[in-house]
Amino acid sequence: MLPALVLIASLSAAEPACLCLSSSYPLSAVTFSKPRLATFWHYARVELVPPSPAEIPKAIEAASGLIKSFQAGRFKQTTVKDAFRNGLVTTEILMWFYIGECIGKGGIIGYDV
């Protein structure tokens, strides 16, 4: 007898059978996740593609426009609300980077050298 079946057979009627192989939990998980995965793949195909050669000059123009507006001092006209929102977005990006570094290192403190 398989170990999982032995475990299920050893459960008494008073204990909840949460490890039952004949339950419909795997089927309901598949049913639950199929539309969500379809939505994810739809947006992944659209949003996660690399830029086409025609889009690269547009990105360069946008970056040069951002640099010119910074040099002209346009950032001084930012409202407190927009500055706070930009700070939150920057903090979120830095925290995701930090979390990725911690996952990559396998710990919070330093690398093993």
N, CA, C and O atoms as a Tinker XYZ file with bonds, in Angstrom:
   452  protein
     1  N      0.844000   -1.178000    0.000000    73     2
     2  CA     0.000000    0.000000    0.000000    64     1     3
     3  C      0.893000    1.246000    0.000000    63     2     4     5
     4  O      1.937000    1.262000    0.651000    81     3
     5  N      0.485000    2.279000   -0.723000    73     3     6
     6  CA     1.251000    3.514000   -0.798000    64     5     7
     7  C      1.224000    4.230000    0.546000    63     6     8     9
     8  O      0.246000    4.103000    1.282000    81     7
     9  N      2.275000    4.982000    0.889000    73     7    10
    10  CA     2.303000    5.682000    2.178000    64     9    11
    11  C      1.134000    6.645000    2.348000    63    10    12    13
    12  O      0.594000    6.750000    3.450000    81    11
    13  N      0.721000    7.356000    1.293000    73    11    14
    14  CA    -0.397000    8.295000    1.421000    64    13    15
    15  C     -1.686000    7.549000    1.706000    63    14    16    17
    16  O     -2.512000    8.008000    2.494000    81    15
    17  N     -1.862000    6.400000    1.068000    73    15    18
    18  CA    -3.078000    5.616000    1.309000    64    17    19
    19  C     -3.082000    5.026000    2.703000    63    18    20    21
    20  O     -4.141000    4.909000    3.320000    81    19
    21  N     -1.909000    4.651000    3.216000    73    19    22
    22  CA    -1.824000    4.144000    4.582000    64    21    23
    23  C     -2.210000    5.252000    5.545000    63    22    24    25
    24  O     -2.929000    5.004000    6.513000    81    23
    25  N     -1.744000    6.474000    5.298000    73    23    26
    26  CA    -2.073000    7.608000    6.156000    64    25    27
    27  C     -3.567000    7.881000    6.137000    63    26    28    29
    28  O     -4.169000    8.127000    7.182000    81    27
    29  N     -4.166000    7.840000    4.956000    73    27    30
    30  CA    -5.602000    8.088000    4.849000    64    29    31
    31  C     -6.375000    6.969000    5.533000    63    30    32    33
    32  O     -7.381000    7.230000    6.193000    81    31
    33  N     -5.924000    5.734000    5.384000    73    31    34
    34  CA    -6.621000    4.610000    6.011000    64    33    35
    35  C     -6.495000    4.659000    7.516000    63    34    36    37
    36  O     -7.366000    4.147000    8.218000    81    35
    37  N     -5.419000    5.269000    8.042000    73    35    38
    38  CA    -5.228000    5.310000    9.488000    64    37    39
    39  C     -6.027000    6.420000   10.155000    63    38    40    41
    40  O     -6.136000    6.433000   11.381000    81    39
    41  N     -6.587000    7.345000    9.397000    73    39    42
    42  CA    -7.393000    8.411000    9.988000    64    41    43
    43  C     -8.704000    7.837000   10.490000    63    42    44    45
    44  O     -9.339000    7.027000    9.814000    81    43
    45  N     -9.100000    8.257000   11.663000    73    43    46
    46  CA   -10.377000    7.790000   12.193000    64    45    47
    47  C    -11.501000    8.644000   11.630000    63    46    48    49
    48  O    -11.246000    9.657000   10.978000    81    47
    49  N    -12.734000    8.245000   11.877000    73    47    50
    50  CA   -13.886000    8.975000   11.361000    64    49    51
    51  C    -14.029000   10.329000   12.035000    63    50    52    53
    52  O    -14.627000   11.234000   11.453000    81    51
    53  N    -13.503000   10.501000   13.240000    73    51    54
    54  CA   -13.626000   11.774000   13.955000    64    53    55
    55  C    -12.639000   12.813000   13.428000    63    54    56    57
    56  O    -12.876000   14.012000   13.574000    81    55
    57  N    -11.524000   12.367000   12.810000    73    55    58
    58  CA   -10.533000   13.299000   12.310000    64    57    59
    59  C    -10.937000   13.796000   10.923000    63    58    60    61
    60  O    -11.505000   13.038000   10.136000    81    59
    61  N    -10.652000   15.052000   10.619000    73    59    62
    62  CA   -10.971000   15.537000    9.270000    64    61    63
    63  C    -10.032000   14.903000    8.248000    63    62    64    65
    64  O     -8.825000   14.815000    8.471000    81    63
    65  N    -10.576000   14.479000    7.168000    73    63    66
    66  CA    -9.777000   13.840000    6.123000    64    65    67
    67  C     -9.319000   14.897000    5.129000    63    66    68    69
    68  O     -9.868000   15.001000    4.032000    81    67
    69  N     -8.331000   15.670000    5.503000    73    67    70
    70  CA    -7.860000   16.753000    4.648000    64    69    71
    71  C     -6.861000   16.260000    3.600000    63    70    72    73
    72  O     -6.535000   16.993000    2.666000    81    71
    73  N     -6.371000   15.023000    3.748000    73    71    74
    74  CA    -5.408000   14.490000    2.796000    64    73    75
    75  C     -6.030000   13.436000    1.891000    63    74    76    77
    76  O     -5.318000   12.588000    1.352000    81    75
    77  N     -7.309000   13.476000    1.721000    73    75    78
    78  CA    -8.011000   12.462000    0.950000    64    77    79
    79  C     -7.679000   12.613000   -0.532000    63    78    80    81
    80  O     -7.739000   13.713000   -1.079000    81    79
    81  N     -7.325000   11.491000   -1.182000    73    79    82
    82  CA    -6.961000   11.528000   -2.594000    64    81    83
    83  C     -8.174000   11.657000   -3.488000    63    82    84    85
    84  O     -8.056000   12.117000   -4.623000    81    83
    85  N     -9.329000   11.263000   -3.005000    73    83    86
    86  CA   -10.522000   11.293000   -3.847000    64    85    87
    87  C    -11.284000   12.609000   -3.747000    63    86    88    89
    88  O    -12.382000   12.729000   -4.291000    81    87
    89  N    -10.720000   13.593000   -3.063000    73    87    90
    90  CA   -11.428000   14.871000   -2.913000    64    89    91
    91  C    -11.410000   15.643000   -4.224000    63    90    92    93
    92  O    -10.648000   15.322000   -5.136000    81    91
    93  N    -12.233000   16.635000   -4.305000    73    91    94
    94  CA   -12.317000   17.442000   -5.521000    64    93    95
    95  C    -11.478000   18.715000   -5.431000    63    94    96    97
    96  O    -11.634000   19.615000   -6.256000    81    95
    97  N    -10.586000   18.802000   -4.436000    73    95    98
    98  CA    -9.771000   20.009000   -4.297000    64    97    99
    99  C     -8.850000   20.248000   -5.491000    63    98   100   101
   100  O     -8.771000   21.382000   -5.964000    81    99
   101  N     -8.152000   19.235000   -6.000000    73    99   102
   102  CA    -7.313000   19.519000   -7.187000    64   101   103
   103  C     -8.140000   19.977000   -8.379000    63   102   104   105
   104  O     -7.708000   20.847000   -9.136000    81   103
   105  N     -9.320000   19.402000   -8.553000    73   103   106
   106  CA   -10.170000   19.800000   -9.664000    64   105   107
   107  C    -10.669000   21.228000   -9.483000    63   106   108   109
   108  O    -10.712000   21.996000  -10.444000    81   107
   109  N    -11.045000   21.589000   -8.265000    73   107   110
   110  CA   -11.514000   22.951000   -8.038000    64   109   111
   111  C    -10.377000   23.963000   -8.160000    63   110   112   113
   112  O    -10.601000   25.103000   -8.567000    81   111
   113  N     -9.165000   23.554000   -7.811000    73   111   114
   114  CA    -8.015000   24.455000   -7.976000    64   113   115
   115  C     -7.751000   24.715000   -9.453000    63   114   116   117
   116  O     -7.431000   25.838000   -9.843000    81   115
   117  N     -7.884000   23.687000  -10.265000    73   115   118
   118  CA    -7.692000   23.860000  -11.700000    64   117   119
   119  C     -8.792000   24.740000  -12.270000    63   118   120   121
   120  O     -8.531000   25.632000  -13.076000    81   119
   121  N    -10.022000   24.484000  -11.847000    73   119   122
   122  CA   -11.156000   25.283000  -12.317000    64   121   123
   123  C    -10.998000   26.743000  -11.898000    63   122   124   125
   124  O    -11.325000   27.651000  -12.662000    81   123
   125  N    -10.498000   26.964000  -10.691000    73   123   126
   126  CA   -10.304000   28.318000  -10.181000    64   125   127
   127  C     -9.200000   29.044000  -10.939000    63   126   128   129
   128  O     -9.318000   30.237000  -11.218000    81   127
   129  N     -8.113000   28.321000  -11.279000    73   127   130
   130  CA    -6.941000   29.000000  -11.832000    64   129   131
   131  C     -6.971000   29.163000  -13.345000    63   130   132   133
   132  O     -6.254000   30.015000  -13.870000    81   131
   133  N     -7.763000   28.387000  -14.065000    73   131   134
   134  CA    -7.748000   28.483000  -15.528000    64   133   135
   135  C     -8.086000   29.874000  -16.054000    63   134   136   137
   136  O     -7.333000   30.383000  -16.884000    81   135
   137  N     -9.176000   30.527000  -15.623000    73   135   138
   138  CA    -9.444000   31.871000  -16.170000    64   137   139
   139  C     -8.402000   32.900000  -15.747000    63   138   140   141
   140  O     -8.091000   33.823000  -16.499000    81   139
   141  N     -7.869000   32.740000  -14.547000    73   139   142
   142  CA    -6.865000   33.693000  -14.091000    64   141   143
   143  C     -5.558000   33.542000  -14.865000    63   142   144   145
   144  O     -4.904000   34.534000  -15.187000    81   143
   145  N     -5.183000   32.311000  -15.160000    73   143   146
   146  CA    -3.980000   32.095000  -15.964000    64   145   147
   147  C     -4.183000   32.570000  -17.399000    63   146   148   149
   148  O     -3.247000   33.074000  -18.020000    81   147
   149  N     -5.385000   32.417000  -17.929000    73   147   150
   150  CA    -5.661000   32.910000  -19.278000    64   149   151
   151  C     -5.522000   34.430000  -19.325000    63   150   152   153
   152  O     -4.958000   34.977000  -20.273000    81   151
   153  N     -6.035000   35.108000  -18.303000    73   151   154
   154  CA    -5.896000   36.563000  -18.230000    64   153   155
   155  C     -4.425000   36.955000  -18.107000    63   154   156   157
   156  O     -3.967000   37.885000  -18.771000    81   155
   157  N     -3.687000   36.243000  -17.255000    73   155   158
   158  CA    -2.266000   36.530000  -17.083000    64   157   159
   159  C     -1.519000   36.378000  -18.397000    63   158   160   161
   160  O     -0.750000   37.264000  -18.771000    81   159
   161  N     -1.729000   35.273000  -19.107000    73   159   162
   162  CA    -1.012000   35.043000  -20.362000    64   161   163
   163  C     -1.410000   36.054000  -21.424000    63   162   164   165
   164  O     -0.587000   36.435000  -22.257000    81   163
   165  N     -2.673000   36.495000  -21.404000    73   163   166
   166  CA    -3.086000   37.529000  -22.364000    64   165   167
   167  C     -2.264000   38.797000  -22.158000    63   166   168   169
   168  O     -1.697000   39.339000  -23.107000    81   167
   169  N     -2.204000   39.266000  -20.913000    73   167   170
   170  CA    -1.453000   40.489000  -20.640000    64   169   171
   171  C      0.047000   40.270000  -20.762000    63   170   172   173
   172  O      0.768000   41.197000  -21.129000    81   171
   173  N      0.534000   39.084000  -20.468000    73   171   174
   174  CA     1.966000   38.807000  -20.594000    64   173   175
   175  C      2.394000   38.883000  -22.052000    63   174   176   177
   176  O      3.463000   39.413000  -22.355000    81   175
   177  N      1.570000   38.359000  -22.963000    73   175   178
   178  CA     1.914000   38.421000  -24.380000    64   177   179
   179  C      1.910000   39.855000  -24.896000    63   178   180   181
   180  O      2.677000   40.191000  -25.798000    81   179
   181  N      1.056000   40.697000  -24.334000    73   179   182
   182  CA     0.934000   42.072000  -24.812000    64   181   183
   183  C      1.976000   42.989000  -24.163000    63   182   184   185
   184  O      2.625000   43.780000  -24.847000    81   183
   185  N      2.129000   42.878000  -22.847000    73   183   186
   186  CA     2.933000   43.849000  -22.108000    64   185   187
   187  C      4.395000   43.455000  -21.935000    63   186   188   189
   188  O      5.237000   44.334000  -21.753000    81   187
   189  N      4.723000   42.187000  -21.985000    73   187   190
   190  CA     6.074000   41.765000  -21.678000    64   189   191
   191  C      6.914000   41.469000  -22.915000    63   190   192   193
   192  O      7.929000   40.777000  -22.829000    81   191
   193  N      6.501000   41.981000  -24.045000    73   191   194
   194  CA     7.287000   41.775000  -25.267000    64   193   195
   195  C      8.365000   42.850000  -25.340000    63   194   196   197
   196  O      8.148000   43.971000  -24.880000    81   195
   197  N      9.515000   42.528000  -25.908000    73   195   198
   198  CA    10.547000   43.552000  -26.056000    64   197   199
   199  C     10.110000   44.605000  -27.072000    63   198   200   201
   200  O      9.268000   44.329000  -27.927000    81   199
   201  N     10.665000   45.787000  -26.988000    73   199   202
   202  CA    10.260000   46.833000  -27.926000    64   201   203
   203  C     10.662000   46.495000  -29.353000    63   202   204   205
   204  O     11.693000   45.871000  -29.601000    81   203
   205  N      9.828000   46.920000  -30.269000    73   203   206
   206  CA    10.140000   46.710000  -31.685000    64   205   207
   207  C     11.151000   47.781000  -32.117000    63   206   208   209
   208  O     11.313000   48.789000  -31.430000    81   207
   209  N     11.816000   47.573000  -33.230000    73   207   210
   210  CA    12.778000   48.592000  -33.698000    64   209   211
   211  C     12.131000   49.958000  -33.940000    63   210   212   213
   212  O     12.804000   50.983000  -33.836000    81   211
   213  N     10.839000   49.985000  -34.262000    73   211   214
   214  CA    10.169000   51.272000  -34.484000    64   213   215
   215  C      9.916000   52.007000  -33.173000    63   214   216   217
   216  O      9.777000   53.230000  -33.177000    81   215
   217  N      9.853000   51.299000  -32.063000    73   215   218
   218  CA     9.564000   51.937000  -30.771000    64   217   219
   219  C     10.815000   52.488000  -30.091000    63   218   220   221
   220  O     10.699000   53.311000  -29.182000    81   219
   221  N     11.983000   52.064000  -30.498000    73   219   222
   222  CA    13.217000   52.504000  -29.844000    64   221   223
   223  C     13.468000   54.002000  -30.022000    63   222   224   225
   224  O     13.817000   54.658000  -29.041000    81   223
   225  N     13.312000   54.583000  -31.215000    73   223   226
   226  CA    13.504000   56.042000  -31.319000    64   225   227
   227  C     12.499000   56.835000  -30.476000    63   226   228   229
   228  O     12.836000   57.895000  -29.950000    81   227
   229  N     11.270000   56.327000  -30.346000    73   227   230
   230  CA    10.282000   57.017000  -29.505000    64   229   231
   231  C     10.731000   57.024000  -28.046000    63   230   232   233
   232  O     10.557000   58.022000  -27.348000    81   231
   233  N     11.303000   55.920000  -27.587000    73   231   234
   234  CA    11.782000   55.848000  -26.204000    64   233   235
   235  C     12.963000   56.778000  -25.985000    63   234   236   237
   236  O     13.081000   57.397000  -24.927000    81   235
   237  N     13.832000   56.879000  -26.972000    73   235   238
   238  CA    14.980000   57.786000  -26.866000    64   237   239
   239  C     14.507000   59.242000  -26.819000    63   238   240   241
   240  O     15.037000   60.046000  -26.052000    81   239
   241  N     13.510000   59.576000  -27.638000    73   239   242
   242  CA    12.954000   60.941000  -27.608000    64   241   243
   243  C     12.301000   61.242000  -26.259000    63   242   244   245
   244  O     12.446000   62.344000  -25.728000    81   243
   245  N     11.592000   60.273000  -25.713000    73   243   246
   246  CA    10.952000   60.484000  -24.414000    64   245   247
   247  C     11.998000   60.687000  -23.318000    63   246   248   249
   248  O     11.817000   61.531000  -22.440000    81   247
   249  N     13.086000   59.924000  -23.360000    73   247   250
   250  CA    14.142000   60.077000  -22.363000    64   249   251
   251  C     14.847000   61.426000  -22.511000    63   250   252   253
   252  O     15.166000   62.071000  -21.512000    81   251
   253  N     15.089000   61.852000  -23.745000    73   251   254
   254  CA    15.740000   63.157000  -23.931000    64   253   255
   255  C     14.805000   64.293000  -23.507000    63   254   256   257
   256  O     15.263000   65.304000  -22.975000    81   255
   257  N     13.502000   64.131000  -23.738000    73   255   258
   258  CA    12.543000   65.131000  -23.272000    64   257   259
   259  C     12.498000   65.213000  -21.756000    63   258   260   261
   260  O     12.351000   66.297000  -21.193000    81   259
   261  N     12.625000   64.075000  -21.097000    73   259   262
   262  CA    12.656000   64.059000  -19.634000    64   261   263
   263  C     13.897000   64.769000  -19.112000    63   262   264   265
   264  O     13.828000   65.518000  -18.137000    81   263
   265  N     15.019000   64.534000  -19.755000    73   263   266
   266  CA    16.268000   65.201000  -19.342000    64   265   267
   267  C     16.180000   66.708000  -19.568000    63   266   268   269
   268  O     16.621000   67.486000  -18.723000    81   267
   269  N     15.614000   67.125000  -20.699000    73   267   270
   270  CA    15.469000   68.561000  -20.983000    64   269   271
   271  C     14.539000   69.246000  -19.991000    63   270   272   273
   272  O     14.801000   70.372000  -19.567000    81   271
   273  N     13.446000   68.565000  -19.618000    73   271   274
   274  CA    12.526000   69.170000  -18.646000    64   273   275
   275  C     13.177000   69.257000  -17.271000    63   274   276   277
   276  O     12.907000   70.195000  -16.522000    81   275
   277  N     14.030000   68.292000  -16.929000    73   275   278
   278  CA    14.751000   68.360000  -15.660000    64   277   279
   279  C     15.743000   69.515000  -15.668000    63   278   280   281
   280  O     15.867000   70.237000  -14.679000    81   279
   281  N     16.448000   69.690000  -16.780000    73   279   282
   282  CA    17.416000   70.779000  -16.887000    64   281   283
   283  C     16.727000   72.138000  -16.873000    63   282   284   285
   284  O     17.308000   73.115000  -16.401000    81   283
   285  N     15.514000   72.218000  -17.377000    73   283   286
   286  CA    14.781000   73.481000  -17.399000    64   285   287
   287  C     14.179000   73.810000  -16.032000    63   286   288   289
   288  O     13.675000   74.916000  -15.833000    81   287
   289  N     14.225000   72.871000  -15.095000    73   287   290
   290  CA    13.701000   73.130000  -13.758000    64   289   291
   291  C     12.212000   72.884000  -13.625000    63   290   292   293
   292  O     11.566000   73.417000  -12.723000    81   291
   293  N     11.678000   72.093000  -14.505000    73   291   294
   294  CA    10.239000   71.833000  -14.462000    64   293   295
   295  C      9.840000   71.000000  -13.239000    63   294   296   297
   296  O      8.681000   71.024000  -12.825000    81   295
   297  N     10.796000   70.265000  -12.659000    73   295   298
   298  CA    10.498000   69.465000  -11.480000    64   297   299
   299  C     10.140000   70.338000  -10.274000    63   298   300   301
   300  O      9.531000   69.857000   -9.318000    81   299
   301  N     10.516000   71.618000  -10.318000    73   299   302
   302  CA    10.194000   72.528000   -9.219000    64   301   303
   303  C      8.718000   72.879000   -9.178000    63   302   304   305
   304  O      8.227000   73.384000   -8.168000    81   303
   305  N      8.003000   72.615000  -10.273000    73   303   306
   306  CA     6.578000   72.925000  -10.333000    64   305   307
   307  C      5.702000   71.738000   -9.944000    63   306   308   309
   308  O      4.483000   71.782000  -10.114000    81   307
   309  N      6.315000   70.687000   -9.427000    73   307   310
   310  CA     5.572000   69.498000   -9.013000    64   309   311
   311  C      4.822000   69.797000   -7.724000    63   310   312   313
   312  O      5.364000   70.421000   -6.813000    81   311
   313  N      3.579000   69.351000   -7.651000    73   311   314
   314  CA     2.793000   69.553000   -6.430000    64   313   315
   315  C      3.264000   68.580000   -5.355000    63   314   316   317
   316  O      3.948000   67.599000   -5.645000    81   315
   317  N      2.891000   68.864000   -4.118000    73   315   318
   318  CA     3.269000   68.003000   -3.000000    64   317   319
   319  C      2.651000   66.618000   -3.178000    63   318   320   321
   320  O      3.290000   65.607000   -2.885000    81   319
   321  N      1.425000   66.575000   -3.651000    73   319   322
   322  CA     0.749000   65.300000   -3.861000    64   321   323
   323  C      1.486000   64.448000   -4.896000    63   322   324   325
   324  O      1.695000   63.253000   -4.688000    81   323
   325  N      1.878000   65.069000   -6.013000    73   323   326
   326  CA     2.612000   64.332000   -7.042000    64   325   327
   327  C      4.000000   63.921000   -6.554000    63   326   328   329
   328  O      4.460000   62.821000   -6.860000    81   327
   329  N      4.666000   64.785000   -5.807000    73   327   330
   330  CA     5.988000   64.450000   -5.281000    64   329   331
   331  C      5.896000   63.283000   -4.302000    63   330   332   333
   332  O      6.749000   62.396000   -4.306000    81   331
   333  N      4.866000   63.285000   -3.469000    73   331   334
   334  CA     4.665000   62.190000   -2.515000    64   333   335
   335  C      4.390000   60.887000   -3.261000    63   334   336   337
   336  O      4.937000   59.840000   -2.915000    81   335
   337  N      3.549000   60.956000   -4.276000    73   335   338
   338  CA     3.230000   59.771000   -5.073000    64   337   339
   339  C      4.475000   59.249000   -5.789000    63   338   340   341
   340  O      4.699000   58.040000   -5.836000    81   339
   341  N      5.282000   60.148000   -6.344000    73   339   342
   342  CA     6.528000   59.725000   -6.998000    64   341   343
   343  C      7.492000   59.101000   -6.002000    63   342   344   345
   344  O      8.201000   58.148000   -6.326000    81   343
   345  N      7.516000   59.639000   -4.796000    73   343   346
   346  CA     8.357000   59.056000   -3.744000    64   345   347
   347  C      7.903000   57.659000   -3.356000    63   346   348   349
   348  O      8.729000   56.777000   -3.120000    81   347
   349  N      6.588000   57.453000   -3.289000    73   347   350
   350  CA     6.080000   56.119000   -2.972000    64   349   351
   351  C      6.418000   55.112000   -4.071000    63   350   352   353
   352  O      6.795000   53.976000   -3.783000    81   351
   353  N      6.283000   55.527000   -5.312000    73   351   354
   354  CA     6.616000   54.629000   -6.428000    64   353   355
   355  C      8.104000   54.291000   -6.395000    63   354   356   357
   356  O      8.480000   53.137000   -6.597000    81   355
   357  N      8.946000   55.283000   -6.144000    73   355   358
   358  CA    10.385000   55.050000   -6.065000    64   357   359
   359  C     10.716000   54.112000   -4.912000    63   358   360   361
   360  O     11.550000   53.218000   -5.060000    81   359
   361  N     10.076000   54.304000   -3.775000    73   359   362
   362  CA    10.295000   53.431000   -2.627000    64   361   363
   363  C      9.860000   52.007000   -2.943000    63   362   364   365
   364  O     10.547000   51.056000   -2.567000    81   363
   365  N      8.739000   51.846000   -3.622000    73   363   366
   366  CA     8.275000   50.507000   -3.983000    64   365   367
   367  C      9.273000   49.809000   -4.904000    63   366   368   369
   368  O      9.572000   48.630000   -4.715000    81   367
   369  N      9.785000   50.527000   -5.893000    73   367   370
   370  CA    10.755000   49.938000   -6.813000    64   369   371
   371  C     12.028000   49.531000   -6.070000    63   370   372   373
   372  O     12.572000   48.452000   -6.305000    81   371
   373  N     12.498000   50.402000   -5.175000    73   371   374
   374  CA    13.700000   50.070000   -4.407000    64   373   375
   375  C     13.469000   48.880000   -3.485000    63   374   376   377
   376  O     14.370000   48.057000   -3.318000    81   375
   377  N     12.290000   48.766000   -2.883000    73   375   378
   378  CA    12.000000   47.641000   -1.997000    64   377   379
   379  C     11.924000   46.331000   -2.774000    63   378   380   381
   380  O     12.397000   45.303000   -2.289000    81   379
   381  N     11.333000   46.349000   -3.978000    73   379   382
   382  CA    11.300000   45.131000   -4.792000    64   381   383
   383  C     12.712000   44.716000   -5.177000    63   382   384   385
   384  O     13.023000   43.526000   -5.209000    81   383
   385  N     13.565000   45.688000   -5.468000    73   383   386
   386  CA    14.961000   45.378000   -5.768000    64   385   387
   387  C     15.628000   44.752000   -4.556000    63   386   388   389
   388  O     16.349000   43.762000   -4.683000    81   387
   389  N     15.392000   45.324000   -3.382000    73   387   390
   390  CA    15.997000   44.818000   -2.151000    64   389   391
   391  C     15.497000   43.407000   -1.842000    63   390   392   393
   392  O     16.283000   42.542000   -1.453000    81   391
   393  N     14.208000   43.172000   -2.011000    73   391   394
   394  CA    13.659000   41.832000   -1.760000    64   393   395
   395  C     14.262000   40.832000   -2.744000    63   394   396   397
   396  O     14.590000   39.710000   -2.359000    81   395
   397  N     14.409000   41.220000   -3.993000    73   395   398
   398  CA    15.035000   40.341000   -4.973000    64   397   399
   399  C     16.478000   40.031000   -4.618000    63   398   400   401
   400  O     16.935000   38.903000   -4.804000    81   399
   401  N     17.195000   41.017000   -4.113000    73   399   402
   402  CA    18.567000   40.785000   -3.681000    64   401   403
   403  C     18.610000   39.824000   -2.503000    63   402   404   405
   404  O     19.464000   38.939000   -2.461000    81   403
   405  N     17.698000   39.986000   -1.543000    73   403   406
   406  CA    17.654000   39.081000   -0.384000    64   405   407
   407  C     17.346000   37.656000   -0.823000    63   406   408   409
   408  O     17.936000   36.709000   -0.304000    81   407
   409  N     16.435000   37.493000   -1.768000    73   407   410
   410  CA    16.111000   36.161000   -2.274000    64   409   411
   411  C     17.318000   35.581000   -3.005000    63   410   412   413
   412  O     17.636000   34.403000   -2.841000    81   411
   413  N     17.981000   36.387000   -3.798000    73   411   414
   414  CA    19.149000   35.921000   -4.534000    64   413   415
   415  C     20.305000   35.546000   -3.626000    63   414   416   417
   416  O     21.010000   34.571000   -3.886000    81   415
   417  N     20.505000   36.313000   -2.564000    73   415   418
   418  CA    21.584000   36.025000   -1.628000    64   417   419
   419  C     21.251000   34.837000   -0.742000    63   418   420   421
   420  O     22.143000   34.131000   -0.274000    81   419
   421  N     19.969000   34.622000   -0.517000    73   419   422
   422  CA    19.560000   33.558000    0.406000    64   421   423
   423  C     19.547000   34.033000    1.844000    63   422   424   425
   424  O     19.481000   33.208000    2.755000    81   423
   425  N     19.606000   35.315000    2.077000    73   423   426
   426  CA    19.587000   35.857000    3.429000    64   425   427
   427  C     19.541000   37.366000    3.393000    63   426   428   429
   428  O     19.663000   37.980000    2.333000    81   427
   429  N     19.364000   37.960000    4.566000    73   427   430
   430  CA    19.261000   39.414000    4.654000    64   429   431
   431  C     20.640000   40.068000    4.707000    63   430   432   433
   432  O     20.827000   41.161000    4.174000    81   431
   433  N     21.601000   39.409000    5.343000    73   431   434
   434  CA    22.894000   40.034000    5.600000    64   433   435
   435  C     23.950000   39.449000    4.688000    63   434   436   437
   436  O     24.260000   38.261000    4.771000    81   435
   437  N     24.500000   40.270000    3.824000    73   435   438
   438  CA    25.682000   39.996000    3.040000    64   437   439
   439  C     25.768000   38.698000    2.265000    63   438   440   441
   440  O     24.896000   37.834000    2.358000    81   439
   441  N     26.822000   38.586000    1.511000    73   439   442
   442  CA    27.116000   37.393000    0.728000    64   441   443
   443  C     28.142000   36.557000    1.472000    63   442   444   445
   444  O     28.954000   37.093000    2.225000    81   443
   445  N     28.110000   35.243000    1.265000    73   443   446
   446  CA    29.149000   34.376000    1.817000    64   445   447
   447  C     30.361000   34.455000    0.908000    63   446   448   449
   448  O     30.328000   34.009000   -0.239000    81   447
   449  N     31.436000   35.032000    1.440000    73   447   450
   450  CA    32.644000   35.214000    0.629000    64   449   451
   451  C     33.717000   34.271000    1.116000    63   450   452
   452  O     34.821000   34.257000    0.572000    81   451
